[in-house]
Amino acid sequence: MTRIAVVTGGTRGLGRAAAIALKEKGCTVAVTYHGNDAAAQAFKDETGIAVYKWDVADFPACKAGLQKIEDDLGSVDILVNNAGITRDATLHHMAPEQWVDVINTNLGSVFNMCRNVVPGMRERGFGRIINVSSINGQKGQFGQTNYSAAKAGIVGFTKALAQENAAKGITVNAVAPGYCDTDMVAAVSADVIQQIIAATPVGRLGQPADIARAIMFLASDDADFVTGSTLSVNGGEYMV
């Protein structure tokens, strides 16, 4: 049976790698995006994966968007909550909007998406939910109280939702990537990137494919006894 998978923030970076990997494993995949129409069209042209545009921080938009996906493709079996933004600043300089935008997009979206797919998963007796957290949600990061709080919140959300739905055949897990070679990290200065690499025992940045493989395992039937877990994929930079 073909599984239907949805990846938020799926046209670039880690989400892109996860979406392509899911398709290669035989899933029918849809991805969401919000801002970059050109990147989304290029992704669709290259991969043949369906793209849908909405703001995952908006609950009604998530409800309508997921209904459109289900009308087009079928009921959602696998959900990868990957969408995220940064609005970095130390707390004493952080504007309220910087806090709210990151919390709503990075953490609120996880509620918005899960709330709209979990009832159907419960009815069908199957579901795989993978929430993308971060190394900085585990250890914190200077200048990222908003981002670290959101990503830490994902870990707690994952554990609670896993308990609520384990008896219904739904697993809920998190992946906590370290620093990866993506557009988000590319915005960091070269000196800081070298410091990150020096602090990482494997001696390199992660690649999107490294994270995609972890997501693929948690989305697979082989992971049916794994739920409520956070899988750290960070090259040993932070060991939990």
N, C-alpha and C positions, 0 to 999 in steps of 0.2 A: 504494500500500500504506500502510495506517495504521500509524504508528509508535507504540510504547508508550513513554511517558516517565514517569520517577519523579523527583520533587523532594523532597528531604529538608527538613524545616522549612518546609513549603510552605503553611501556612495563614495566615501573616502576613508582612508586610514584603516583602523582596526575593523570597523564595520564592513568596509568593502571586502577585506580579506575573509571575514567570517561568511559573508553572503556568497562569495564565489565558492568557498569550501563547501557550504551547504548544498549549493547547486550541483557541484561535482559529485557529491554523495547521493544525488538523486532526488533531493527535495525540490519542490516548487517554491521559489523564493520571491518575496517582495521586500523592498527596502523603503524606508522613509527618509526624507530630507526636509530641510526648511529653507535654506538661503541661497544655495549656489545652483541656479538652473543649468548653467553651462556644464558644470561637473556632473550633474545628475544625468543630463542628456548624453554626455560622453560615456558615462558608466553604462547606461541602458544600451547604447549602440554597441559597445564593446562586449557586453556580457549577455545581452538578451534578458536580463532580469528586470522585472517590472518595478517602476519607481512611483512613489506617491508623495505628494508634497503637503505637509501640514506641520504645525507647531506642536511638538509633543508635550509642551508645558501647558497646553490648552485642553482641558478634559473633553468638552464637547467636540473639539476637532479630532481628538483620538477616537471617540466613539463613532463619529461619522466616517473617519478614514478607515478604521478597522472594518466597519460594515461594508464599505466599498471593496476592500480586499476580499472579504468573505463572499461578497456577491460575484466578484470576478474570478476568484481562485478556489475558494472553499474555506472551511473552518480552520482556524489557526491551531496548529499542533505544537509549534516551537516558536518561542519568543525570545529574541536577544535584545535586551535593553542596553544599547550602546551609546545613544545620543548624549553628548556632553559639550559643555563650553567652559572656558576660563575667563575670569574677570579679576585678575590678580591685583592685590594691594594689601599692605599691612592693615590690620584692623583699625588702627587710629587714623588711617587715611581712607578707609573704605566707605564709599557712598552706599546708602541703603539699597539703591538700585543694583549695585554690584552684588550684594548679598542675595537679594531676592531673585535676580535673574539666574544665578548659578544654582540656588536651591531649587527653584521651580523647574529648570531645564534638566538638571542632573539627577535630582531625587524625586521631585513631583511627577516627572514623566514616568517614572517606574510605577508609581501608583496608578497614574492615568491609563497606562497600557495594560497593566496586570488586571486592574478592576474590570476592564472590558473584555479580556480573554478568559479569565479564570472560570466564570460560570459555565461557559461552553466546554472547557476542558473537563470540569467536574462532571458534567452531564455525559460526556463521551468516555470518561474514565482514563484519560491519557493527557499528559502535557509535559513539556520541557520548557522551563523558564531559566534563562541565564542572564544575570545582571552584571554589567561590567562596572566594577569598583575601581580601585587604584591603590598602588603602593602608598600614596599620600593619604588615603583614607585609613590606612593601617598605622602609619608612623607620624602623620602630620607633615606639614611643609611650611616653612617661612613664607609669608605673603599669600597664603592660600587657606585662610580660615574658612572661607565660603566653600571652596572646592573640597577641602579635607572633610568638612562637616557633612557635605552631601554624599561623598563617597563612603564615609564611615556609616552614614545612615543607611546606605544600600546594604551593607553587611547585616545590620540588625533587621531591616525589612526582610531580607532573604531568609534569615533564620526563622522569623515568625511566620512568614507565608509558607515556608516548607512544612512547619508543624501543622498548619491549618489544612493542608491539602495532600499530605503524604498518603492518607488512606484512600484517596480518590485517584491514585495512579499518576499524580503530578509531582515531579521533582522540581525543586527551586534551589539553584546554586548561584554562586558569584565567582567571577574571575577577577583577580586583582593584578593587573599588569604593572610591570615596572616601566621605566622610561624606554619608549620605542621610537623607531625611526619613522615618525609621522609628521604631518604639517604642524601639529601642536607643539611638538618638541623642537622642530626646526626653527621655531620662533625664539628659542632660547639661545643665548650667546654661545659662541664656540668654546670659550673658556669654561663656561658652566657645563657644557656637554662633556668636555674632557674630564672635568671633576667627577661627573656622574659615572663615566666609563671607568675611571680609576677606582671608584668605590664599588664597582660591580665585579664580583669574583670571576665571572666568565669573560670579562674584559671587552664587552661590546654592548651597544644598545640592542634592545629587542627588535625583532622584525614583526610586522603584522601577522605573518604566517605562524609565528610562535604562539600568539594569542589565539589565532583561529583554530589551531590544533587542540588547544585546551577547551575552547567552546564546543568544538565538534565532539569531543569525548563526552562532555556533559549533556549534549543534545542527543546522544546515541542511546540505543537500547541497552548497550553494555553498562551504562551508568544508572541503571534503574534502582540500585541500592545506595546511591549517593544523593543525599539531599541535605539542605541546610549548610552546605560546606562552602568555604571560600578557598579557591585554588590560587595560590600566589605564583605568578609567572614573571619573575623579576631578575633572573640571572644570579640570585643569591644576594642581591643588594640589601634586602631586608628579610630576615628569616623569622617566621612566626611559629 
